[in-house]
Structures are given as C-alpha cells and as structure tokens.
C-alpha cells in the first residue's frame, strides 16, 4: 500500500496501478454500502447513520464467514484521510447550524442540564470501564466516559419537530442544552487528548490544556467572527465566482489546523469555524456569486460524499470477532445502561415547571459526536497501546447505535402522553 505522502502521485499512475485500484475499490464499497444502509434505515423511519454504521460493520466482518478479501479495506490510507476530513465537515456543519447568540444566552436550566449531562456520563462511564478493565490506564476509563458525554442534537430535534414540540419549554431546554453539551464535550475532549499527548495525567499539564482549550475557544469566538467578516468582505471585491465555498472551507481547515498545532483536536477548530460564521458575514459575497442557497446547502454535496465515509469506517473498525466473549458483551450492555441512566441525571438540572423525564430522554442519543470521540480514542496511543482497545471501541460504537435507535420511540411516547403542546 502506498504511503500517504505518495498519494498525489497516484493520480498520474498508469492504469492498473495497485494502490490506485485499491483506493477506487474501497470507495465503491464504502459509498455503495453507505447508500444502501442509509436508504434502508430511512425507509423504516430510522436515522441514516445507523445504516451507514451497519454497512461498515458488515464490510469489516466479512472474514467471519471465511472470506478475507475485504480485510485490507479499512487500512487504505486515502480512505482514512477522507474519513478524517468527513469528521471535520460534520463538526463544521454542526457549528453552522448552531446559533452562537442563543448559545451565549442560554438559560440556567439549559446550562445546568448540559453540565450534568457531561459530568454524569464521564463519571459513570469511567466507573464501568474501570470495573471491566482494571488493568487499563485510568485515562482510558476517563476517555470511555468522555465518549458518552456529547448529545446528538439532530436526532432529538427531528423528533421534536415531527411532533410539533420544538417551541415547548422542554423542547427549548433540550435543544439549548444539547448544543452547550457538545461545546463542553469538545472542551473535555481537548483536555483528555492533551493529557494523553503528554504521556499521562498531571495537574500542571491538565490545567495548561484546560486553559489552552478555553483560550482557543474564546479567541475563536471573539476574533473569529471579526476575521470571518473581514475575509468575506475582501473576497466580495475579487473577480470570479465560486469563492464562497472555497473561502468557507479554507476558514474551516485553517482553524482545524490551528487547533491541531496547539495540541487540541482539529475537530474543535472545525466546530469553532462553523460556530462563528454568520450569514451576515457573507451576504455581499453570496450576492456576487449569485448563490441562492444557504451555506449548509452549498456544503451538502461534499458532506454527502465525505461524512458517510467516516461512519462506514467507524463501523468497519468494530471487530465482532473480538466481541465473541461474554465479557465484551456484558461490558457493552453495562455501558448502554449507563449511557441512558447518566442522561436521566440531566433532569435534575431543570429549573421550574417542566417534564424532567422528557428532558433526560431527549439528551440520550449520542450519534455522530460520540463516534468522533471514539475514533480519536482508538487513534491516540498511551504507553505503546491505543487509549481505547478493540473491545472498548466496539462497545462504544454499539452503545452509540443503541442510544440512537431507542431514543426516537421513547421520546415520541413521552411527548404524546405527558408533554403539553406549546
């Protein structure tokens, strides 16, 4: 397999070049698997991410039936790179869809719910991991808990919208808390990743990482908006069309690179880029480019290609052969129970009259951000071993799928039976 540095030369390779052929075949398998799996799930009213994960699990475990022709797909360097870019697109899109002003103006209930929604999963998840894997480093258990702290706001928002409850008090609390939950989760991820990069936990470096993450987010929010506005203002005076998407992507990748250069996860920078970009920043450029669609709509073709690659790769890394023992499945089951129970703690943070059970259920789905956390954990190395081993990683992916699957019917049931209509 050709190394990543040699990838550009593949585009000038003669027909039949083995490295190029492997990339093309891998892309065909991944894209067709993602499309088939996503379409089947959508047909039955399930989130498409479940189908993409399932397609990856099937592709990655064909060897269980005795045929190993696809064993090398998950290790194709170009595919791994595309999946990483897909993760950046995903967080950039989440940031674009988040309203920074509403996030900063979030009420006491939402902020308290979000805080409990981060602390409880980390504590309970780490405790379960430590009970099942006593020989693993402590930071590994913390990372398992960290993968459970982020909430998938998209799934909950879809159910609330379908049942006309977005404007209800519970709906507003859930959505605002889910956005704040993701921000706090990304800060936790930056801290834990920094601790691992430094070789272990120490109060000084941990505090340094916390301050660095806080400073980066504060600078991105404070100066990023001004920089975005000025960049688009200058670009609007340049000749030619198609500048809106190119400059937006450059802004996203630039902040992602800066976050990585500072020792933080690049997805933190991608999220910050989407968060600070406001539609008013590029109105003039949008008019000159004659772009009638919103930024999220303009990004959709590239996201449709790259984001499913990331999810299929996550599914392919689930080693069902390693989950054959009772210990692995027991850990996955215990982690799933903790994933649901820890978010019910969020209800304790609701101030005033509101359905606390409903708020807790709305915070249950982990979705995409949890998978990104798990992917980083599998890639980080501490003392020569991955922070998340194959059993822990597989369990986290299964828990993400389970919480994504069970939340819509539970949320719909609670909304139909108890929640007042706005």
C-alpha positions in Angstrom: 0.0 0.0 0.0 1.4 3.4 -0.9 2.1 5.8 1.9 0.1 8.9 2.4 2.9 11.1 1.1 2.7 9.3 -2.2 -1.0 9.8 -2.7 -0.7 12.8 -5.1 1.4 10.7 -7.5 -1.4 8.2 -7.8 -3.4 10.5 -10.0 -0.7 10.2 -12.6 -0.3 6.5 -12.2 -0.7 4.2 -15.2 -3.9 2.2 -15.5 -3.9 -0.8 -13.2 -1.7 0.7 -10.5 -2.3 -1.4 -7.4 -2.5 1.5 -5.0 -5.0 3.4 -7.1 -7.0 0.3 -7.8 -7.3 -0.4 -4.1 -8.5 3.2 -3.3 -11.1 3.1 -6.1 -12.4 -0.3 -5.0 -12.6 0.8 -1.4 -14.5 3.9 -2.3 -17.0 1.9 -4.3 -17.6 -0.5 -1.5 -17.9 2.3 1.2 -20.2 4.6 -0.8 -22.5 1.8 -2.0 -22.7 0.3 1.4 -23.4 3.7 3.0 -26.1 4.4 0.4 -27.8 1.1 0.7 -27.7 1.0 4.5 -28.8 4.6 4.9 -31.7 4.2 2.4 -33.0 1.0 4.2 -33.0 2.8 7.6 -34.7 5.9 6.2 -37.3 3.7 4.6 -38.3 2.4 8.1 -38.0 5.8 9.8 -34.6 5.2 11.4 -31.6 7.6 11.3 -29.5 7.0 8.3 -26.3 7.0 10.4 -27.5 3.6 11.7 -27.5 2.2 8.2 -24.1 3.6 7.5 -22.7 2.1 10.7 -24.3 -1.3 9.9 -22.8 -1.3 6.4 -19.4 -0.7 7.9 -19.8 -3.5 10.5 -20.8 -5.9 7.7 -17.9 -4.9 5.4 -15.4 -5.1 8.2 -16.5 -8.5 9.5 -17.0 -10.5 6.2 -14.0 -12.6 7.4 -16.2 -14.2 10.0 -17.7 -16.3 7.2 -14.3 -17.4 5.9 -13.7 -14.9 3.1 -11.0 -12.3 3.8 -11.0 -10.4 0.5 -12.1 -7.2 2.2 -9.8 -7.3 5.2 -7.5 -4.6 3.8 -10.2 -2.0 3.0 -10.2 -0.4 6.5 -6.5 0.3 6.3 -6.4 2.1 2.9 -4.6 5.4 3.8 -6.6 7.5 1.4 -9.8 6.2 2.8 -8.7 7.0 6.3 -7.8 10.6 5.2 -11.1 11.1 3.6 -12.9 9.9 6.7 -10.9 12.4 8.8 -11.9 15.2 6.5 -15.5 13.9 6.7 -15.3 14.3 10.5 -14.2 17.9 10.0 -17.1 18.6 7.7 -19.5 17.1 10.2 -18.4 19.3 13.1 -18.2 22.3 10.8 -21.8 21.7 9.8 -22.9 21.3 13.4 -21.3 24.7 14.1 -23.0 26.3 11.2 -26.4 25.1 12.4 -25.8 26.3 16.0 -26.8 29.8 16.9 -24.0 31.4 18.9 -26.2 34.2 20.3 -28.7 31.7 21.6 -25.9 29.6 23.0 -24.5 32.5 24.9 -28.0 33.5 26.1 -28.9 30.0 27.3 -30.9 29.9 30.5 -30.0 28.5 33.8 -31.9 25.2 33.2 -30.2 24.5 29.9 -26.7 25.3 31.2 -27.2 23.2 34.3 -28.7 20.3 32.3 -25.7 20.4 29.9 -23.2 20.4 32.8 -24.8 17.4 34.4 -25.1 15.8 31.0 -21.3 15.9 30.8 -20.2 15.1 34.3 -22.6 12.2 35.0 -21.7 10.2 31.8 -17.9 10.7 32.3 -18.1 9.6 36.0 -20.4 6.6 35.5 -18.8 5.5 32.2 -15.3 5.6 33.7 -16.5 3.6 36.7 -18.0 0.9 34.4 -14.8 0.8 32.3 -12.6 0.5 35.4 -14.8 -2.3 36.7 -14.5 -4.4 33.5 -10.9 -3.4 32.6 -9.0 -3.0 35.9 -5.6 -3.3 34.1 -6.1 -0.4 31.7 -4.7 3.1 32.5 -7.0 5.5 34.3 -7.1 7.9 31.4 -8.5 5.1 29.2 -11.5 4.8 31.5 -12.0 8.6 31.5 -11.9 8.6 27.7 -14.7 5.9 27.6 -16.8 8.2 29.8 -16.0 11.1 27.6 -17.3 9.3 24.6 -20.7 9.2 26.3 -21.0 12.9 27.2 -22.0 14.5 23.9 -25.6 14.6 22.7 -26.7 14.2 19.1 -28.9 17.3 18.8 -30.0 16.4 15.3 -31.9 13.2 16.2 -33.8 14.9 19.1 -34.6 18.0 17.0 -36.1 15.8 14.3 -38.4 14.0 16.7 -39.5 17.3 18.4 -40.2 18.9 15.0 -42.2 15.9 13.8 -44.4 16.1 16.9 -44.6 19.9 16.9 -42.9 20.3 20.3 -39.9 22.4 19.3 -41.4 25.5 20.9 -42.4 23.8 24.1 -40.4 24.6 27.2 -38.9 21.1 27.3 -38.0 21.3 23.7 -36.2 24.6 24.1 -34.3 23.3 27.2 -33.3 20.1 25.3 -32.0 21.8 22.2 -30.1 24.6 24.0 -28.6 22.1 26.5 -27.6 19.7 23.6 -25.7 22.5 21.9 -24.0 23.5 25.1 -23.4 19.8 25.8 -21.4 19.5 22.6 -19.3 22.5 23.4 -18.5 21.2 26.9 -17.8 17.8 25.4 -15.4 19.2 22.9 -13.6 21.0 25.7 -13.4 17.8 27.7 -12.0 16.0 24.6 -9.4 18.7 24.2 -8.3 18.3 27.8 -8.2 14.5 27.8 -6.4 14.4 24.4 -3.8 16.9 25.7 -3.2 14.8 28.8 -2.7 11.7 26.7 -0.3 13.5 24.3 1.8 14.5 27.3 2.1 10.9 28.4 -0.3 10.8 31.4 -2.2 12.8 33.9 -0.5 15.6 35.9 -2.3 18.6 37.4 0.0 21.1 35.7 -0.3 19.9 32.1 -4.0 19.2 32.6 -4.6 22.7 33.8 -2.5 24.0 30.9 -4.6 22.1 28.4 -7.8 23.4 30.0 -6.6 27.0 29.8 -5.4 26.4 26.2 -8.8 25.0 25.2 -10.6 27.8 26.9 -8.3 30.4 25.3 -8.7 28.9 21.9 -12.5 28.8 22.0 -12.6 32.3 23.5 -10.3 33.6 20.8 -12.1 31.8 18.0 -15.5 33.2 19.2 -14.1 36.7 19.9 -11.8 37.2 17.0 -13.1 34.6 14.6 -16.3 36.4 13.9 -14.3 39.6 13.1 -11.8 37.7 10.9 -14.6 35.9 9.1 -16.4 39.2 8.4 -13.3 40.9 7.1 -12.2 37.9 4.9 -15.6 37.7 3.2 -15.7 41.5 2.7 -12.3 41.4 0.9 -13.3 38.3 -1.1 -16.5 40.0 -2.3 -14.3 42.6 -4.2 -12.3 39.9 -6.1 -13.4 38.9 -9.6 -14.8 35.4 -10.4 -17.4 33.2 -8.9 -17.4 30.2 -6.6 -15.4 32.0 -3.9 -18.0 31.5 -1.1 -17.5 27.7 -0.7 -13.7 27.9 -1.2 -13.2 30.6 1.4 -15.5 28.9 3.9 -13.6 25.7 3.6 -10.3 27.5 3.9 -11.6 29.1 7.1 -12.7 25.7 8.4 -9.5 23.9 7.6 -7.4 26.8 8.8 -8.9 26.8 12.3 -8.8 23.0 12.4 -5.1 23.2 11.6 -4.5 25.8 14.2 -6.3 23.7 16.8 -4.1 20.7 15.9 -1.0 22.8 16.0 -1.9 23.9 19.6 -2.2 20.3 20.6 -6.1 20.3 20.5 -8.3 18.0 18.4 -8.7 19.5 14.9 -12.5 19.0 15.1 -12.6 21.6 17.9 -11.3 24.1 15.3 -13.8 23.0 12.7 -16.6 23.4 15.1 -15.4 26.8 16.2 -15.2 27.9 12.5 -18.8 26.9 11.9 -20.0 28.5 15.1 -18.5 32.0 14.4 -19.5 32.1 10.7 -22.7 34.1 10.4 -24.8 34.6 7.3 -24.5 38.3 7.6 -20.7 37.9 7.1 -21.0 36.7 3.5 -24.2 38.4 2.3 -22.3 40.6 -0.2 -20.2 37.7 -1.5 -23.3 35.5 -1.7 -25.0 38.1 -3.9 -22.0 38.5 -6.2 -21.7 34.7 -6.5 -25.4 34.5 -7.2 -25.7 31.8 -4.6 -29.3 31.4 -3.6 -28.7 28.5 -1.3 -27.5 28.7 2.3 -24.0 27.7 3.4 -25.2 24.3 4.7 -26.9 23.6 1.4 -23.8 24.6 -0.6 -21.7 22.2 1.6 -24.2 19.4 1.2 -22.7 17.7 -1.9 -19.3 17.4 -0.3 -20.7 16.3 3.1 -22.9 13.7 1.3 -19.7 12.2 0.0 -17.3 12.5 2.9 -19.4 12.2 6.1 -20.7 8.7 5.2 -17.1 7.6 4.6 -16.4 8.4 8.2 -19.3 6.5 9.6 -18.7 3.4 7.4 -15.1 3.4 8.6 -16.3 3.6 12.2 -18.4 0.5 11.6 -15.6 -1.4 9.9 -13.4 -0.9 12.9 -15.9 -2.8 15.1 -14.3 -6.3 15.5 -17.2 -8.7 16.1 -14.7 -11.5 16.5 -13.3 -9.7 19.5 -16.8 -9.3 20.9 -17.4 -13.0 20.9 -16.8 -13.4 24.6 -19.4 -12.8 27.4 -17.1 -10.2 29.0 -17.2 -8.0 25.9 -21.0 -8.1 25.5 -21.5 -7.6 29.2 -19.4 -4.5 29.1 -21.3 -3.2 26.1 -24.6 -3.9 27.9 -23.5 -2.2 31.1 -22.2 0.8 29.2 -25.5 1.1 27.4 -27.4 1.2 30.7 -25.0 3.8 32.0 -25.4 5.8 28.8 -29.2 6.0 29.3 -29.1 6.4 33.1 -26.5 9.1 33.2 -28.5 11.4 30.9 -31.6 11.0 33.2 -29.5 12.8 35.8 -29.8 15.8 33.4 -33.4 16.1 34.6 -32.3 17.2 38.0 -30.9 20.4 36.4 -34.3 21.6 35.1 -35.5 24.7 37.0 -39.2 25.5 37.2 -42.1 23.5 35.7 -41.0 21.1 33.0 -41.1 17.3 32.4 -37.7 16.2 33.7 -38.0 12.7 32.3 -38.6 14.1 28.9 -35.6 16.3 29.1 -33.5 13.3 30.2 -34.7 11.2 27.3 -34.0 14.0 24.9 -30.4 14.0 25.9 -29.9 10.2 25.5 -28.8 9.9 21.8 -25.1 10.1 21.3 -24.9 10.0 17.5 -22.1 11.4 15.4 -20.1 13.3 18.0 -19.7 10.1 20.2 -18.3 8.3 17.2 -15.8 11.1 16.6 -14.7 10.8 20.2 -14.3 7.0 19.8 -12.3 7.4 16.6 -9.9 9.7 18.3 -9.6 7.4 21.3 -8.7 4.4 19.0 -6.0 6.5 17.3 -4.4 8.0 20.4 -1.5 6.0 21.9 -0.5 5.8 25.6 2.4 3.7 26.7 2.6 2.0 23.3 -1.1 0.9 23.3 -4.3 2.6 22.0 -6.2 4.5 24.6 -9.3 2.5 23.6 -8.7 -1.1 22.8 -10.8 -3.1 20.3 -13.3 -4.2 23.0 -13.8 -0.7 24.4 -14.1 0.8 20.9 -16.6 -1.8 19.7 -18.7 -1.3 22.8 -18.8 2.4 22.4 -19.9 2.2 18.7 -22.6 -0.3 19.7 -23.8 2.0 22.5 -23.9 4.9 20.1 -26.1 2.8 17.7 -28.3 1.6 20.5 -29.0 5.0 22.0 -29.6 6.4 18.6 -32.1 3.6 17.9 -34.1 3.6 21.1 -34.4 7.4 21.7 -36.9 8.4 18.9 -39.7 5.9 20.1 -39.1 6.7 23.8 -39.2 10.4 23.1 -42.2 10.2 21.0 -44.0 8.1 23.6 -43.2 10.6 26.4 -44.2 13.6 24.3 -47.5 12.1 23.2 -48.5 11.0 26.7 -47.4 13.7 29.1 -45.9 16.8 27.4 -48.2 19.8 26.9 -48.4 21.2 23.4 -46.8 24.6 23.0 
